[in-house]
Amino acid sequence: MSGKKQQKTGQPQTLVYVGPTIKNGLLQQNSVYRGTLPEHIKKLVKEEGSLAELFIDVKELGEFNRKVNNQGSRENQLFKKALGKGGNN
C-alpha cells in the first residue's frame, strides 16, 4: 500500500484492492477506498502484511491488470499469495 495518504493536490488518495476476494468477502477484489482504509481492513492488513501491496493507486490499475496474468511477475506472486490466505471463500 502506498505510504502516501494524500496526493500532491491535497486530495485524499484513491486506492483499489487488486487481490482476490478473501475472508468470506470481508475484503473484495476491486474495492475502492478514498483516503484512509476502514478499521476492519486495517486490522486485516496488519494481520496479513503482504496484503498491503495489493492496495494500489487507482491510476496503476491498468498496469497491474496487464502484469498479474504473467506467471512469475511480482503482481502474479502477490495475487497467488493472497489466494492462499483464504481467497474466494
C-alpha positions as CSV (number, residue, x, y, z in Angstrom):
1,M,0.0,0.0,0.0
2,S,1.4,3.4,-0.8
3,G,2.6,5.3,2.2
4,K,1.0,8.4,0.9
5,K,-2.3,9.3,2.4
6,Q,-2.9,12.2,0.0
7,Q,-2.0,13.0,-3.5
8,K,0.1,16.1,-4.3
9,T,-3.1,18.1,-4.9
10,G,-4.0,17.7,-1.2
11,Q,-6.9,15.4,-2.1
12,P,-7.2,12.0,-0.4
13,Q,-5.6,9.2,-2.4
14,T,-7.9,6.7,-4.0
15,L,-6.7,3.1,-3.6
16,V,-8.1,-0.1,-5.1
17,Y,-7.6,-3.5,-3.7
18,V,-6.5,-5.7,-6.6
19,G,-6.1,-9.0,-4.7
20,P,-8.7,-11.8,-4.7
21,T,-11.8,-11.7,-2.6
22,I,-10.9,-13.2,0.8
23,K,-12.2,-13.9,4.3
24,N,-15.7,-14.6,3.2
25,G,-16.0,-11.3,1.3
26,L,-14.6,-9.2,4.1
27,L,-12.1,-7.9,1.5
28,Q,-13.4,-7.9,-2.0
29,Q,-11.5,-7.7,-5.2
30,N,-11.6,-4.3,-6.9
31,S,-12.9,-2.5,-3.8
32,V,-12.1,1.2,-3.9
33,Y,-11.1,3.3,-0.9
34,R,-10.7,7.0,-0.8
35,G,-8.4,8.4,2.0
36,T,-7.9,6.1,4.9
37,L,-8.9,2.4,5.0
38,P,-11.7,1.3,7.2
39,E,-10.6,-0.1,10.6
40,H,-11.6,-3.7,9.8
41,I,-9.4,-3.6,6.7
42,K,-6.5,-2.0,8.5
43,K,-6.7,-4.9,11.0
44,L,-6.7,-7.5,8.3
45,V,-3.7,-5.8,6.6
46,K,-1.9,-5.8,9.9
47,E,-2.5,-9.5,10.4
48,E,-1.6,-10.3,6.8
49,G,1.1,-7.8,5.9
50,S,1.6,-8.9,2.3
51,L,-1.9,-7.7,1.5
52,A,-0.7,-4.2,1.9
53,E,1.0,-4.4,-1.5
54,L,-2.3,-5.2,-3.1
55,F,-3.7,-1.8,-2.4
56,I,-2.6,0.4,-5.3
57,D,-3.4,3.8,-6.6
58,V,-6.3,3.6,-9.0
59,K,-4.1,5.1,-11.7
60,E,-2.0,2.0,-11.6
61,L,-4.9,-0.4,-12.1
62,G,-4.4,-0.9,-15.8
63,E,-0.7,-1.7,-15.5
64,F,-1.4,-4.1,-12.6
65,N,-4.0,-6.0,-14.6
66,R,-1.6,-6.4,-17.5
67,K,1.0,-7.9,-15.3
68,V,-1.0,-10.1,-12.9
69,N,-1.5,-12.8,-15.5
70,N,2.2,-13.0,-16.3
71,Q,3.4,-16.1,-14.5
72,G,6.3,-15.2,-12.1
73,S,5.7,-11.5,-12.1
74,R,5.6,-9.8,-8.8
75,E,1.9,-8.9,-9.3
76,N,1.2,-12.6,-10.0
77,Q,3.1,-13.8,-7.0
78,L,1.3,-11.3,-4.7
79,F,-2.1,-12.4,-6.0
80,K,-1.4,-16.1,-5.6
81,K,-0.1,-15.5,-2.0
82,A,-3.3,-13.7,-1.2
83,L,-5.3,-16.7,-2.6
84,G,-3.5,-18.8,-0.1
85,K,-4.8,-16.6,2.7
86,G,-8.4,-17.5,2.1
87,G,-9.2,-16.4,-1.4
88,N,-12.6,-16.8,-2.8
89,N,-14.3,-18.1,0.4
